[in-house]
Amino acid sequence: MAGSDVLQGTLDLLVLKSLSLEPMHGWGISQRIRQLSADALQIGQGSLYPALYRLEKKGLIKGGWRTTEHNREAKYYALTAAGTRALGAEVDDWRRFATAVELIINAYG
């Protein structure tokens, strides 16, 4: 994978994993990623919403408008069956990538 492909693939993985827990709106997804990463990862709207659009276009997530807990309209996203399968493949790819990077880091002490 090229550098930008790795970054885009990583964001896609994080979004898919967040949505595997429950359907959420964009802000909720970004907060979940921040929370689960112990504040190490903060995804801005300029990255998140294009990722949501891309994943929806691929059929990996579906969106629908609902009322939030604060009585506002927001688009909630949920995984599709294809998204669940893609998440499994993305996790496998990420683990292979992380192992390869770890091998390189450890190669020279």
MARFI-765618 format. One record per atom (N, C-alpha, C): residue number from 1; residue in three letters; atom name; x, y, z. Coordinates in nm, 2 decimals, padded with zeros to 4 digits, m for minus. Layout:
VOTOR   seq   type   atom       xx       yy       zz
VOTOR   NUM    ALA     CA        X        Y        Z
...
//
This chain:
VOTOR   seq   type   atom       xx       yy       zz
VOTOR     1    MET      N    00.08   m00.12    00.00
VOTOR     1    MET     CA    00.00    00.00    00.00
VOTOR     1    MET      C    00.09    00.12    00.00
VOTOR     2    ALA      N    00.05    00.22   m00.08
VOTOR     2    ALA     CA    00.12    00.35   m00.07
VOTOR     2    ALA      C    00.08    00.43    00.06
VOTOR     3    GLY      N    00.16    00.53    00.09
VOTOR     3    GLY     CA    00.14    00.60    00.22
VOTOR     3    GLY      C    00.00    00.65    00.23
VOTOR     4    SER      N   m00.05    00.72    00.13
VOTOR     4    SER     CA   m00.19    00.78    00.14
VOTOR     4    SER      C   m00.29    00.67    00.15
VOTOR     5    ASP      N   m00.27    00.55    00.08
VOTOR     5    ASP     CA   m00.36    00.44    00.09
VOTOR     5    ASP      C   m00.36    00.38    00.23
VOTOR     6    VAL      N   m00.25    00.38    00.29
VOTOR     6    VAL     CA   m00.24    00.33    00.43
VOTOR     6    VAL      C   m00.33    00.42    00.52
VOTOR     7    LEU      N   m00.31    00.55    00.51
VOTOR     7    LEU     CA   m00.38    00.64    00.59
VOTOR     7    LEU      C   m00.53    00.63    00.56
VOTOR     8    GLN      N   m00.57    00.63    00.44
VOTOR     8    GLN     CA   m00.71    00.62    00.40
VOTOR     8    GLN      C   m00.77    00.49    00.45
VOTOR     9    GLY      N   m00.69    00.38    00.43
VOTOR     9    GLY     CA   m00.74    00.25    00.48
VOTOR     9    GLY      C   m00.75    00.24    00.63
VOTOR    10    THR      N   m00.66    00.31    00.70
VOTOR    10    THR     CA   m00.67    00.31    00.84
VOTOR    10    THR      C   m00.79    00.38    00.89
VOTOR    11    LEU      N   m00.82    00.50    00.83
VOTOR    11    LEU     CA   m00.94    00.57    00.87
VOTOR    11    LEU      C   m01.07    00.49    00.84
VOTOR    12    ASP      N   m01.07    00.42    00.72
VOTOR    12    ASP     CA   m01.18    00.33    00.69
VOTOR    12    ASP      C   m01.20    00.22    00.79
VOTOR    13    LEU      N   m01.09    00.16    00.83
VOTOR    13    LEU     CA   m01.09    00.06    00.93
VOTOR    13    LEU      C   m01.15    00.11    01.07
VOTOR    14    LEU      N   m01.10    00.23    01.11
VOTOR    14    LEU     CA   m01.15    00.29    01.23
VOTOR    14    LEU      C   m01.30    00.32    01.23
VOTOR    15    VAL      N   m01.35    00.37    01.12
VOTOR    15    VAL     CA   m01.49    00.40    01.10
VOTOR    15    VAL      C   m01.57    00.27    01.10
VOTOR    16    LEU      N   m01.53    00.17    01.02
VOTOR    16    LEU     CA   m01.60    00.05    01.02
VOTOR    16    LEU      C   m01.61   m00.02    01.16
VOTOR    17    LYS      N   m01.49   m00.02    01.23
VOTOR    17    LYS     CA   m01.49   m00.08    01.36
VOTOR    17    LYS      C   m01.58    00.00    01.46
VOTOR    18    SER      N   m01.58    00.13    01.45
VOTOR    18    SER     CA   m01.67    00.21    01.54
VOTOR    18    SER      C   m01.82    00.17    01.51
VOTOR    19    LEU      N   m01.85    00.16    01.38
VOTOR    19    LEU     CA   m01.99    00.13    01.35
VOTOR    19    LEU      C   m02.03   m00.02    01.37
VOTOR    20    SER      N   m01.93   m00.10    01.40
VOTOR    20    SER     CA   m01.96   m00.24    01.43
VOTOR    20    SER      C   m02.02   m00.25    01.57
VOTOR    21    LEU      N   m02.00   m00.15    01.65
VOTOR    21    LEU     CA   m02.05   m00.15    01.79
VOTOR    21    LEU      C   m02.19   m00.11    01.79
VOTOR    22    GLU      N   m02.23   m00.01    01.71
VOTOR    22    GLU     CA   m02.37    00.04    01.70
VOTOR    22    GLU      C   m02.38    00.15    01.59
VOTOR    23    PRO      N   m02.49    00.17    01.54
VOTOR    23    PRO     CA   m02.51    00.28    01.44
VOTOR    23    PRO      C   m02.48    00.42    01.51
VOTOR    24    MET      N   m02.42    00.51    01.44
VOTOR    24    MET     CA   m02.38    00.64    01.50
VOTOR    24    MET      C   m02.38    00.75    01.39
VOTOR    25    HIS      N   m02.39    00.87    01.44
VOTOR    25    HIS     CA   m02.38    00.98    01.35
VOTOR    25    HIS      C   m02.23    01.02    01.34
VOTOR    26    GLY      N   m02.19    01.11    01.25
VOTOR    26    GLY     CA   m02.05    01.14    01.23
VOTOR    26    GLY      C   m01.98    01.19    01.35
VOTOR    27    TRP      N   m02.04    01.28    01.43
VOTOR    27    TRP     CA   m01.98    01.33    01.55
VOTOR    27    TRP      C   m01.95    01.22    01.65
VOTOR    28    GLY      N   m02.05    01.13    01.66
VOTOR    28    GLY     CA   m02.04    01.02    01.75
VOTOR    28    GLY      C   m01.93    00.93    01.71
VOTOR    29    ILE      N   m01.91    00.91    01.58
VOTOR    29    ILE     CA   m01.80    00.82    01.53
VOTOR    29    ILE      C   m01.67    00.88    01.57
VOTOR    30    SER      N   m01.65    01.01    01.55
VOTOR    30    SER     CA   m01.52    01.08    01.58
VOTOR    30    SER      C   m01.50    01.07    01.73
VOTOR    31    GLN      N   m01.60    01.09    01.81
VOTOR    31    GLN     CA   m01.59    01.08    01.96
VOTOR    31    GLN      C   m01.55    00.94    02.00
VOTOR    32    ARG      N   m01.61    00.84    01.94
VOTOR    32    ARG     CA   m01.58    00.70    01.98
VOTOR    32    ARG      C   m01.44    00.66    01.94
VOTOR    33    ILE      N   m01.39    00.71    01.83
VOTOR    33    ILE     CA   m01.25    00.68    01.79
VOTOR    33    ILE      C   m01.16    00.75    01.89
VOTOR    34    ARG      N   m01.19    00.87    01.93
VOTOR    34    ARG     CA   m01.11    00.95    02.02
VOTOR    34    ARG      C   m01.11    00.88    02.16
VOTOR    35    GLN      N   m01.22    00.83    02.20
VOTOR    35    GLN     CA   m01.24    00.77    02.33
VOTOR    35    GLN      C   m01.16    00.63    02.33
VOTOR    36    LEU      N   m01.18    00.55    02.23
VOTOR    36    LEU     CA   m01.12    00.42    02.23
VOTOR    36    LEU      C   m00.97    00.42    02.21
VOTOR    37    SER      N   m00.92    00.53    02.16
VOTOR    37    SER     CA   m00.78    00.55    02.14
VOTOR    37    SER      C   m00.71    00.62    02.26
VOTOR    38    ALA      N   m00.79    00.64    02.36
VOTOR    38    ALA     CA   m00.74    00.72    02.48
VOTOR    38    ALA      C   m00.69    00.86    02.44
VOTOR    39    ASP      N   m00.77    00.92    02.35
VOTOR    39    ASP     CA   m00.74    01.06    02.30
VOTOR    39    ASP      C   m00.62    01.07    02.21
VOTOR    40    ALA      N   m00.56    00.96    02.17
VOTOR    40    ALA     CA   m00.45    00.96    02.08
VOTOR    40    ALA      C   m00.49    00.99    01.93
VOTOR    41    LEU      N   m00.61    00.95    01.89
VOTOR    41    LEU     CA   m00.65    00.98    01.76
VOTOR    41    LEU      C   m00.77    01.07    01.76
VOTOR    42    GLN      N   m00.76    01.18    01.69
VOTOR    42    GLN     CA   m00.87    01.27    01.67
VOTOR    42    GLN      C   m00.89    01.30    01.53
VOTOR    43    ILE      N   m01.01    01.26    01.48
VOTOR    43    ILE     CA   m01.05    01.26    01.34
VOTOR    43    ILE      C   m01.13    01.39    01.31
VOTOR    44    GLY      N   m01.08    01.47    01.23
VOTOR    44    GLY     CA   m01.15    01.60    01.20
VOTOR    44    GLY      C   m01.26    01.57    01.09
VOTOR    45    GLN      N   m01.35    01.67    01.09
VOTOR    45    GLN     CA   m01.47    01.65    00.99
VOTOR    45    GLN      C   m01.42    01.65    00.85
VOTOR    46    GLY      N   m01.31    01.72    00.82
VOTOR    46    GLY     CA   m01.26    01.72    00.68
VOTOR    46    GLY      C   m01.20    01.59    00.64
VOTOR    47    SER      N   m01.17    01.50    00.73
VOTOR    47    SER     CA   m01.13    01.36    00.69
VOTOR    47    SER      C   m01.25    01.27    00.71
VOTOR    48    LEU      N   m01.33    01.28    00.81
VOTOR    48    LEU     CA   m01.43    01.19    00.85
VOTOR    48    LEU      C   m01.54    01.19    00.74
VOTOR    49    TYR      N   m01.60    01.30    00.71
VOTOR    49    TYR     CA   m01.71    01.30    00.62
VOTOR    49    TYR      C   m01.68    01.25    00.48
VOTOR    50    PRO      N   m01.56    01.28    00.42
VOTOR    50    PRO     CA   m01.53    01.22    00.29
VOTOR    50    PRO      C   m01.52    01.06    00.31
VOTOR    51    ALA      N   m01.47    01.02    00.42
VOTOR    51    ALA     CA   m01.46    00.87    00.44
VOTOR    51    ALA      C   m01.60    00.81    00.45
VOTOR    52    LEU      N   m01.69    00.88    00.52
VOTOR    52    LEU     CA   m01.82    00.82    00.53
VOTOR    52    LEU      C   m01.89    00.82    00.39
VOTOR    53    TYR      N   m01.87    00.92    00.32
VOTOR    53    TYR     CA   m01.93    00.93    00.18
VOTOR    53    TYR      C   m01.87    00.81    00.10
VOTOR    54    ARG      N   m01.74    00.79    00.10
VOTOR    54    ARG     CA   m01.67    00.69    00.03
VOTOR    54    ARG      C   m01.72    00.55    00.07
VOTOR    55    LEU      N   m01.73    00.53    00.20
VOTOR    55    LEU     CA   m01.78    00.40    00.25
VOTOR    55    LEU      C   m01.92    00.37    00.21
VOTOR    56    GLU      N   m02.00    00.48    00.21
VOTOR    56    GLU     CA   m02.14    00.46    00.17
VOTOR    56    GLU      C   m02.15    00.43    00.03
VOTOR    57    LYS      N   m02.07    00.50   m00.05
VOTOR    57    LYS     CA   m02.07    00.48   m00.20
VOTOR    57    LYS      C   m02.03    00.34   m00.23
VOTOR    58    LYS      N   m01.94    00.28   m00.16
VOTOR    58    LYS     CA   m01.90    00.14   m00.18
VOTOR    58    LYS      C   m02.00    00.04   m00.13
VOTOR    59    GLY      N   m02.10    00.09   m00.06
VOTOR    59    GLY     CA   m02.20   m00.01    00.00
VOTOR    59    GLY      C   m02.16   m00.07    00.13
VOTOR    60    LEU      N   m02.06   m00.02    00.19
VOTOR    60    LEU     CA   m02.01   m00.08    00.32
VOTOR    60    LEU      C   m02.08   m00.03    00.44
VOTOR    61    ILE      N   m02.14    00.09    00.43
VOTOR    61    ILE     CA   m02.23    00.15    00.53
VOTOR    61    ILE      C   m02.35    00.21    00.46
VOTOR    62    LYS      N   m02.45    00.23    00.54
VOTOR    62    LYS     CA   m02.57    00.29    00.49
VOTOR    62    LYS      C   m02.61    00.40    00.59
VOTOR    63    GLY      N   m02.66    00.51    00.54
VOTOR    63    GLY     CA   m02.70    00.62    00.63
VOTOR    63    GLY      C   m02.85    00.65    00.62
VOTOR    64    GLY      N   m02.90    00.70    00.73
VOTOR    64    GLY     CA   m03.04    00.74    00.73
VOTOR    64    GLY      C   m03.06    00.85    00.84
VOTOR    65    TRP      N   m03.15    00.94    00.82
VOTOR    65    TRP     CA   m03.17    01.05    00.91
VOTOR    65    TRP      C   m03.25    01.01    01.03
VOTOR    66    ARG      N   m03.21    01.05    01.14
VOTOR    66    ARG     CA   m03.28    01.03    01.27
VOTOR    66    ARG      C   m03.26    01.15    01.36
VOTOR    67    THR      N   m03.34    01.15    01.47
VOTOR    67    THR     CA   m03.33    01.25    01.57
VOTOR    67    THR      C   m03.23    01.21    01.68
VOTOR    68    THR      N   m03.14    01.29    01.71
VOTOR    68    THR     CA   m03.04    01.26    01.81
VOTOR    68    THR      C   m03.10    01.27    01.95
VOTOR    69    GLU      N   m03.02    01.23    02.05
VOTOR    69    GLU     CA   m03.06    01.24    02.19
VOTOR    69    GLU      C   m03.08    01.39    02.23
VOTOR    70    HIS      N   m03.02    01.48    02.15
VOTOR    70    HIS     CA   m03.04    01.63    02.18
VOTOR    70    HIS      C   m03.14    01.69    02.09
VOTOR    71    ASN      N   m03.23    01.61    02.03
VOTOR    71    ASN     CA   m03.34    01.65    01.95
VOTOR    71    ASN      C   m03.30    01.73    01.83
VOTOR    72    ARG      N   m03.19    01.68    01.76
VOTOR    72    ARG     CA   m03.15    01.74    01.64
VOTOR    72    ARG      C   m03.15    01.63    01.53
VOTOR    73    GLU      N   m03.17    01.67    01.41
VOTOR    73    GLU     CA   m03.16    01.57    01.30
VOTOR    73    GLU      C   m03.02    01.55    01.26
VOTOR    74    ALA      N   m02.98    01.42    01.25
VOTOR    74    ALA     CA   m02.84    01.38    01.21
VOTOR    74    ALA      C   m02.85    01.26    01.13
VOTOR    75    LYS      N   m02.75    01.24    01.04
VOTOR    75    LYS     CA   m02.75    01.12    00.96
VOTOR    75    LYS      C   m02.67    01.01    01.04
VOTOR    76    TYR      N   m02.74    00.91    01.06
VOTOR    76    TYR     CA   m02.68    00.79    01.13
VOTOR    76    TYR      C   m02.63    00.69    01.03
VOTOR    77    TYR      N   m02.52    00.63    01.06
VOTOR    77    TYR     CA   m02.46    00.53    00.97
VOTOR    77    TYR      C   m02.46    00.40    01.04
VOTOR    78    ALA      N   m02.47    00.29    00.96
VOTOR    78    ALA     CA   m02.47    00.15    01.01
VOTOR    78    ALA      C   m02.39    00.07    00.91
VOTOR    79    LEU      N   m02.33   m00.04    00.96
VOTOR    79    LEU     CA   m02.26   m00.13    00.87
VOTOR    79    LEU      C   m02.36   m00.21    00.79
VOTOR    80    THR      N   m02.33   m00.24    00.67
VOTOR    80    THR     CA   m02.40   m00.33    00.59
VOTOR    80    THR      C   m02.34   m00.47    00.60
VOTOR    81    ALA      N   m02.40   m00.57    00.54
VOTOR    81    ALA     CA   m02.34   m00.71    00.55
VOTOR    81    ALA      C   m02.20   m00.70    00.48
VOTOR    82    ALA      N   m02.19   m00.63    00.37
VOTOR    82    ALA     CA   m02.07   m00.61    00.29
VOTOR    82    ALA      C   m01.97   m00.54    00.38
VOTOR    83    GLY      N   m02.01   m00.44    00.46
VOTOR    83    GLY     CA   m01.92   m00.37    00.55
VOTOR    83    GLY      C   m01.87   m00.46    00.66
VOTOR    84    THR      N   m01.95   m00.55    00.71
VOTOR    84    THR     CA   m01.90   m00.64    00.81
VOTOR    84    THR      C   m01.79   m00.73    00.75
VOTOR    85    ARG      N   m01.81   m00.78    00.63
VOTOR    85    ARG     CA   m01.71   m00.86    00.57
VOTOR    85    ARG      C   m01.58   m00.78    00.54
VOTOR    86    ALA      N   m01.60   m00.66    00.49
VOTOR    86    ALA     CA   m01.49   m00.57    00.47
VOTOR    86    ALA      C   m01.41   m00.54    00.60
VOTOR    87    LEU      N   m01.48   m00.52    00.71
VOTOR    87    LEU     CA   m01.41   m00.50    00.83
VOTOR    87    LEU      C   m01.32   m00.62    00.87
VOTOR    88    GLY      N   m01.37   m00.74    00.85
VOTOR    88    GLY     CA   m01.28   m00.85    00.88
VOTOR    88    GLY      C   m01.16   m00.85    00.79
VOTOR    89    ALA      N   m01.17   m00.82    00.67
VOTOR    89    ALA     CA   m01.06   m00.82    00.57
VOTOR    89    ALA      C   m00.96   m00.71    00.61
VOTOR    90    GLU      N   m01.02   m00.59    00.65
VOTOR    90    GLU     CA   m00.94   m00.47    00.68
VOTOR    90    GLU      C   m00.86   m00.50    00.81
VOTOR    91    VAL      N   m00.92   m00.57    00.91
VOTOR    91    VAL     CA   m00.85   m00.61    01.03
VOTOR    91    VAL      C   m00.73   m00.70    01.00
VOTOR    92    ASP      N   m00.76   m00.80    00.91
VOTOR    92    ASP     CA   m00.65   m00.89    00.87
VOTOR    92    ASP      C   m00.54   m00.82    00.80
VOTOR    93    ASP      N   m00.57   m00.72    00.71
VOTOR    93    ASP     CA   m00.47   m00.64    00.64
VOTOR    93    ASP      C   m00.39   m00.56    00.74
VOTOR    94    TRP      N   m00.46   m00.50    00.83
VOTOR    94    TRP     CA   m00.39   m00.41    00.93
VOTOR    94    TRP      C   m00.29   m00.49    01.01
VOTOR    95    ARG      N   m00.34   m00.61    01.05
VOTOR    95    ARG     CA   m00.25   m00.69    01.14
VOTOR    95    ARG      C   m00.12   m00.73    01.06
VOTOR    96    ARG      N   m00.14   m00.77    00.93
VOTOR    96    ARG     CA   m00.02   m00.80    00.85
VOTOR    96    ARG      C    00.07   m00.68    00.83
VOTOR    97    PHE      N    00.01   m00.56    00.81
VOTOR    97    PHE     CA    00.09   m00.44    00.79
VOTOR    97    PHE      C    00.16   m00.41    00.92
VOTOR    98    ALA      N    00.10   m00.41    01.03
VOTOR    98    ALA     CA    00.16   m00.38    01.16
VOTOR    98    ALA      C    00.27   m00.48    01.19
VOTOR    99    THR      N    00.25   m00.61    01.16
VOTOR    99    THR     CA    00.36   m00.70    01.18
VOTOR    99    THR      C    00.48   m00.67    01.10
VOTOR   100    ALA      N    00.46   m00.64    00.97
VOTOR   100    ALA     CA    00.57   m00.60    00.88
VOTOR   100    ALA      C    00.64   m00.48    00.93
VOTOR   101    VAL      N    00.57   m00.38    00.98
VOTOR   101    VAL     CA    00.64   m00.26    01.03
VOTOR   101    VAL      C    00.72   m00.30    01.16
VOTOR   102    GLU      N    00.66   m00.38    01.24
VOTOR   102    GLU     CA    00.73   m00.42    01.36
VOTOR   102    GLU      C    00.86   m00.50    01.33
VOTOR   103    LEU      N    00.85   m00.58    01.23
VOTOR   103    LEU     CA    00.97   m00.66    01.18
VOTOR   103    LEU      C    01.08   m00.56    01.14
VOTOR   104    ILE      N    01.05   m00.46    01.07
VOTOR   104    ILE     CA    01.14   m00.36    01.02
VOTOR   104    ILE      C    01.20   m00.28    01.14
VOTOR   105    ILE      N    01.11   m00.24    01.23
VOTOR   105    ILE     CA    01.16   m00.16    01.35
VOTOR   105    ILE      C    01.26   m00.24    01.43
VOTOR   106    ASN      N    01.23   m00.37    01.45
VOTOR   106    ASN     CA    01.31   m00.45    01.53
VOTOR   106    ASN      C    01.44   m00.51    01.46
VOTOR   107    ALA      N    01.45   m00.49    01.33
VOTOR   107    ALA     CA    01.56   m00.55    01.25
VOTOR   107    ALA      C    01.70   m00.50    01.29
VOTOR   108    TYR      N    01.70   m00.37    01.33
VOTOR   108    TYR     CA    01.83   m00.31    01.36
VOTOR   108    TYR      C    01.84   m00.26    01.51
VOTOR   109    GLY      N    01.78   m00.33    01.59
VOTOR   109    GLY     CA    01.80   m00.32    01.73
VOTOR   109    GLY      C    01.74   m00.20    01.79
//
